[in-house]
Amino acid sequence: MKFIVNGGRRLEGEIKVLGSKNAATPIISATILTSRPCVIENVPKIGDVATLLAILASMGSEISWLGERTLRIVNKDIDPKKIDLHLVRRIRSSVLLVAPILARFGEFVTGTPGGCHIGVRPLDAHLESFKDLGIEVNYNATKDLYRLKTPKKYDKSSVILKEFSVTATENLMMLGYKIPSLEINLAAAEPHVQDLGAFLKKLGMSIEGLGTHLISIKGANKINSSKEVKHSIISDPIEAGTFFILGALTGNLRIKKVPVNYLTAPLHKLKEFGVDFSVTEDTVTVKKGFGKLKGIKIQTLPYPGFPTDLQAPYGVLATQSRGESLIFDTLYEGRLRYIKELAKMGAKAKILDPHRAIIYGRTPLHGASIKSLDLRAGATLVIAALTAKGKSILNDAEQIDRGYEKLEERLRLLGADITRTK
């Protein structure tokens, strides 16, 4: 799949931020914990969600859409032994199925999850914490299968994660559904972790410390009700931040449904760059203005620091800012590969090592044939192509569909010249 982009057009208008990809996948996974019907609102209709739902369906989940983005899931009669391992190996989010299945069924056999190639993403944080709690973990390298089994009784009630792993934190939170008391040290604090916590509370769990690095959990109260569990997913902070850069480089955009409270660091970096923007409640208005932009330093950190998922879009902003910008992605050694694609478009940059790069601005961008290396890099290069003069061909555009719903259609409403082709 390809996007054909004729750049250099001014974009104007209003665009709404949709539901968070990173909140949708753990919350959909968490519905496995209960046989009660779950109604999830503000679900983004993206590739990773579709694949995750297909995995649930392979186990016998009853799934129906009640509206454009409202999903009803009933996991009353699911069988984890029927799971489609081919689909499991397609997305990273499938790792989030491990804990809810273990919590409900006591054992699980699964394959290694897939996902974007942005560097080493081991499962150590998950597996070591599981083992600390007494869960048996066996791996068959020949078949690439993990066999996990819970103990008859959890003797340990505290886990220290080896890193601020978001998905390991989320897995432990879901595992806590059947543990009387669990304390997670060095827990991730990201917005989607907090949203998962809000959903788990609706399942009867007691959770304290959401948004901090120490989360305390008490297992779910016995609820024999068949009443529906309802939850609305938060707006996507990463999609919002991506649109900030789109506005700063292409025109005058009003971005609606912005989760402003979760975007303190990205908004602060916009101010450092010299971007002309304003914030009112859940709306951020961003105006194009190259003349005021200046290079800065960007260092990614766990929340509430600057998110790694926004490092690449802000890197495009750096190409249009006067002076040098230092990009330091502390988390993933593969996140800087997009810079080589920007260089094909005329950007001047130097990759210092797998985690650091210098971008020299301001350099005009021109159209080129480029590749969508991963989900976030793909959205980044769409912005670059819209900023550039001339025609760009963005290959492997299906990567973008994994995290952004109908992106090209939404951009065309703003005046973008972008089409999809095979």
C-alpha positions in Angstrom: 0.0 0.0 0.0 1.2 3.5 -0.8 0.3 7.1 -0.1 0.8 9.6 -3.0 1.3 13.1 -1.5 1.5 16.3 -3.4 3.0 18.6 -0.7 3.3 22.3 -0.1 -0.5 23.0 0.3 -1.8 25.0 3.1 -4.1 23.0 5.4 -6.9 24.7 7.3 -9.8 23.6 9.4 -10.8 21.4 12.3 -9.7 17.8 13.1 -10.9 15.7 16.0 -8.7 13.4 18.0 -10.0 9.9 18.2 -9.7 7.2 20.9 -6.3 6.1 22.2 -4.8 3.1 20.5 -2.6 2.4 23.5 -5.6 2.5 25.9 -7.9 0.5 23.6 -5.7 -2.6 23.3 -5.3 -3.3 27.1 -8.9 -2.4 27.9 -10.2 -4.8 25.2 -7.8 -7.5 26.5 -9.1 -6.8 30.0 -12.6 -7.7 29.0 -11.4 -11.4 29.2 -11.4 -11.1 33.0 -15.1 -11.2 33.2 -18.1 -13.0 31.6 -20.2 -9.8 32.0 -21.0 -7.9 28.8 -18.6 -5.0 28.3 -19.5 -1.9 26.2 -16.5 0.1 25.2 -17.0 3.6 23.7 -14.6 5.8 21.7 -12.8 2.8 20.2 -10.5 3.7 17.3 -11.1 1.6 14.2 -7.5 0.9 13.5 -5.4 -2.1 12.4 -4.2 -3.2 15.8 -7.7 -3.1 17.3 -9.1 -5.1 14.4 -6.4 -7.8 14.8 -6.9 -8.0 18.6 -10.6 -8.4 18.1 -9.9 -11.1 15.6 -7.8 -12.9 18.2 -10.6 -12.7 20.7 -13.1 -14.0 18.1 -10.8 -17.0 17.5 -11.3 -17.9 21.1 -15.1 -17.6 21.0 -15.7 -13.9 22.0 -19.0 -12.5 21.0 -18.2 -9.1 19.4 -20.6 -6.6 17.9 -20.5 -2.9 17.0 -23.3 -0.9 18.6 -22.3 2.3 16.8 -19.5 3.8 14.8 -17.0 3.5 17.6 -19.0 1.6 20.3 -18.1 -2.0 20.9 -19.8 -4.7 22.8 -17.8 -7.7 23.9 -19.0 -10.8 25.7 -16.4 -13.4 26.8 -18.7 -15.8 28.6 -17.7 -18.9 26.7 -14.2 -18.3 25.4 -11.6 -21.0 25.0 -7.9 -19.9 25.1 -6.8 -23.2 23.5 -8.4 -22.1 20.3 -6.4 -18.8 20.0 -5.1 -18.0 16.5 -1.3 -17.9 17.1 -0.7 -16.5 13.6 -2.6 -13.3 14.6 -0.9 -13.2 18.0 2.5 -13.0 16.2 1.3 -10.0 14.1 0.9 -7.4 16.8 2.8 -6.4 20.0 -0.4 -5.8 21.8 -1.2 -9.5 21.9 1.2 -9.7 24.9 -1.6 -8.1 26.9 -3.7 -11.2 26.6 -1.4 -13.2 28.8 -2.4 -11.8 32.2 -6.2 -11.7 31.8 -6.2 -15.3 30.4 -3.9 -16.5 33.3 -6.1 -14.7 35.8 -9.3 -16.3 34.6 -8.1 -19.8 33.4 -4.9 -20.4 35.3 -2.8 -21.4 32.3 -2.0 -20.3 28.8 0.0 -21.3 25.7 0.9 -18.5 23.3 3.5 -17.3 20.8 5.9 -14.4 20.7 4.0 -11.1 20.0 4.9 -9.1 16.9 4.7 -5.3 16.3 6.9 -2.4 15.0 10.6 -3.0 14.6 11.9 0.0 16.7 14.6 -1.8 18.5 15.0 -4.5 21.1 11.7 -5.1 22.9 12.2 -8.1 25.1 9.6 -9.7 27.3 11.9 -9.9 30.3 10.0 -7.3 32.3 6.8 -9.4 31.9 8.3 -12.8 32.4 10.6 -12.0 35.4 7.7 -10.3 37.2 5.5 -13.4 36.5 8.2 -15.7 37.9 8.6 -13.5 41.0 4.9 -14.1 41.7 5.4 -17.9 41.3 4.0 -18.3 37.8 5.6 -21.2 35.9 7.1 -19.9 32.6 8.5 -22.3 30.0 9.6 -21.5 26.5 9.9 -23.9 23.5 12.3 -22.2 21.1 11.7 -24.7 18.3 8.0 -24.0 18.3 8.2 -20.4 19.6 5.7 -21.2 22.3 5.4 -19.9 25.9 3.6 -22.1 28.4 2.5 -20.3 31.6 0.7 -21.6 34.6 -0.3 -19.8 37.8 0.5 -21.2 41.3 -2.3 -22.5 43.5 -1.6 -19.7 45.9 0.3 -16.4 45.4 2.7 -16.2 48.3 4.3 -12.9 47.2 2.5 -9.6 47.1 5.1 -7.2 45.8 6.9 -6.9 42.4 9.7 -4.6 41.3 9.8 -4.1 37.6 13.2 -4.0 35.9 12.1 -0.9 33.9 9.2 1.4 33.5 7.5 -1.0 31.1 4.0 0.1 30.1 2.7 -3.3 28.9 4.3 -5.2 31.9 2.6 -2.8 34.3 -0.7 -3.3 32.5 -0.3 -7.1 32.5 0.4 -7.1 36.3 -2.6 -4.8 36.9 -4.8 -7.3 35.1 -3.2 -10.3 36.8 -4.1 -8.5 40.1 -7.7 -9.3 39.4 -7.3 -12.7 41.1 -4.6 -11.7 43.6 -5.7 -10.6 47.1 -3.1 -7.9 47.3 -0.4 -6.8 44.9 2.1 -3.9 44.9 3.8 -2.9 41.6 7.0 -0.9 42.1 8.6 1.1 39.3 5.2 1.0 37.5 4.6 2.9 34.4 2.4 6.0 34.8 1.3 6.7 31.2 -2.3 8.0 30.4 -3.3 4.6 28.9 -2.2 2.8 32.1 -4.4 5.1 34.1 -7.3 4.5 31.7 -6.9 0.7 32.1 -7.0 1.2 35.8 -10.3 3.1 35.5 -11.8 0.2 33.6 -10.5 -2.4 36.1 -12.1 -0.5 38.9 -15.4 -0.9 37.1 -14.8 -4.7 37.3 -14.6 -4.5 41.1 -10.8 -4.0 41.7 -9.4 -1.6 44.2 -6.4 0.3 42.7 -4.4 3.1 44.2 -1.4 5.0 42.8 -2.5 5.4 39.2 -0.3 8.0 37.5 2.6 7.3 39.9 5.3 4.7 39.9 3.9 2.7 42.8 0.5 1.0 42.2 -1.3 -0.9 44.9 -4.0 -3.4 43.9 -6.6 -5.5 45.7 -8.3 -8.3 43.7 -11.8 -7.9 42.4 -14.8 -8.2 44.7 -17.1 -11.1 43.9 -19.7 -9.6 41.5 -22.4 -12.1 40.3 -24.2 -9.4 38.3 -24.8 -9.8 34.6 -25.0 -6.0 34.3 -23.0 -4.4 31.5 -19.7 -2.8 32.2 -19.4 0.5 30.4 -16.3 2.5 29.7 -15.2 5.3 27.3 -11.6 5.3 26.1 -9.6 8.5 26.5 -8.6 10.6 23.4 -5.2 9.7 22.0 -2.4 11.9 23.3 -0.1 10.7 20.6 -2.5 11.4 17.8 -3.1 14.9 19.3 0.6 15.6 19.4 1.1 14.4 15.8 -1.6 16.9 14.8 0.2 19.7 16.7 3.2 19.3 14.3 0.9 19.0 11.3 -0.5 22.4 12.1 2.8 24.0 12.9 4.2 23.0 9.5 1.2 23.2 7.1 -1.3 25.8 8.2 -3.9 26.8 10.7 -5.5 23.8 12.5 -8.1 23.6 15.4 -7.5 20.3 17.1 -10.5 19.1 19.1 -10.9 16.5 21.8 -7.3 17.0 23.0 -6.5 15.3 26.3 -4.6 18.5 27.4 -3.8 17.2 30.9 -1.7 14.4 29.5 0.3 16.6 27.1 2.2 18.9 29.4 5.7 18.0 28.1 4.8 18.0 24.3 3.0 21.4 24.7 6.0 22.8 26.6 8.3 21.6 23.7 6.1 23.4 21.2 6.6 26.6 23.2 10.4 26.0 23.2 10.4 25.6 19.4 8.5 28.9 19.1 5.3 27.4 17.7 2.3 29.8 17.6 -0.5 27.9 19.5 -3.3 28.4 22.0 -5.1 26.1 24.4 -8.8 26.4 25.5 -10.2 23.4 27.4 -9.9 20.4 25.0 -9.0 22.4 21.9 -5.5 23.4 20.7 -5.2 25.8 17.8 -1.8 25.7 16.0 -0.6 28.1 13.3 2.1 27.7 10.7 5.0 30.1 11.3 8.5 29.0 10.2 10.1 32.4 10.9 9.8 32.0 14.7 11.0 28.4 15.0 14.4 27.6 16.6 16.2 24.4 17.4 16.0 22.8 20.8 16.9 19.6 22.7 14.4 16.7 22.9 14.9 13.9 25.3 12.3 11.1 25.6 11.4 9.9 29.1 8.7 7.8 30.7 5.5 9.7 31.5 5.1 12.5 32.5 8.3 13.1 30.4 8.3 13.6 26.6 6.9 10.5 24.9 9.0 8.4 22.6 6.0 8.0 20.3 6.2 11.8 19.5 9.9 12.0 19.0 9.8 11.5 15.3 7.0 14.1 14.5 8.9 16.7 16.5 12.0 15.7 14.6 10.3 16.9 11.4 9.6 20.2 13.1 13.3 20.4 13.9 14.1 20.3 10.1 12.1 23.5 9.7 13.6 25.3 12.8 16.7 27.5 12.6 19.8 26.1 14.3 20.6 22.6 15.7 18.2 20.3 17.5 19.5 17.3 19.5 17.2 14.3 19.5 17.9 11.8 22.3 15.6 8.8 22.4 16.5 7.1 25.6 14.1 4.2 25.1 14.4 2.6 21.7 17.5 2.3 19.5 15.4 1.9 16.3 13.4 5.1 16.6 15.8 7.3 14.6 15.7 5.4 11.4 13.1 7.8 10.0 15.9 10.4 9.8 17.4 8.6 6.8 14.1 8.9 5.0 14.0 12.6 5.8 17.5 12.9 4.4 16.1 11.7 1.0 13.8 14.7 1.2 16.6 17.2 1.8 16.8 17.2 5.5 20.3 17.7 7.0 20.9 15.5 10.0 23.5 13.2 11.6 22.8 10.1 13.5 25.4 10.0 16.3 24.5 6.6 17.7 21.4 4.4 18.0 19.8 6.8 20.5 21.0 10.3 19.5 20.9 12.5 16.4 21.4 16.1 15.4 19.1 17.8 13.0 20.3 21.0 11.3 17.6 23.5 10.2 16.1 25.1 8.5 16.2 23.0 5.3 13.5 23.0 2.6 12.0 19.6 2.0 11.3 18.2 -1.4 9.2 15.2 -2.6 10.8 11.8 -2.7 10.1 8.0 -2.6 10.2 7.1 1.1 9.3 4.2 3.3 7.0 3.9 6.3 9.4 2.1 8.6 6.9 1.7 11.5 3.7 3.1 12.8 5.0 6.4 14.2 7.6 6.9 11.5 4.9 6.4 8.9 2.7 9.2 10.4 5.8 11.4 10.7 6.7 11.0 7.0 3.2 11.9 6.0 3.7 15.2 7.7 7.1 15.6 6.0 5.5 14.9 2.6 2.7 17.4 3.2 5.4 20.0 4.2 7.6 19.3 1.2 7.4 20.8 -2.2 6.5 18.3 -4.9 5.3 14.7 -5.1 6.2 12.1 -2.5 5.5 8.3 -2.6 5.2 6.8 0.9 5.6 3.0 0.7 4.3 0.5 3.2 1.5 2.9 4.3 -0.4 0.1 5.9 1.8 0.5 8.9 0.0 3.8 9.6 -3.4 2.1 9.6 -2.3 0.2 12.7 -2.6 3.3 14.8 -4.4 6.1 12.8 -7.9 5.7 11.6 -8.5 6.7 8.0 -5.7 9.3 8.2 -5.7 10.2 4.5 -9.4 10.8 4.5 -9.3 13.1 7.5 -6.3 15.0 6.0 -8.1 15.6 2.7 -10.9 17.4 4.6 -8.2 19.9 5.7 -7.1 20.4 2.1 -4.3 17.8 1.8 -3.6 16.3 -1.6 -3.1 12.7 -0.5 -4.4 9.5 -2.0 -4.0 5.8 -1.3 -3.0 3.2 -3.9 -1.8 -0.3 -4.1 
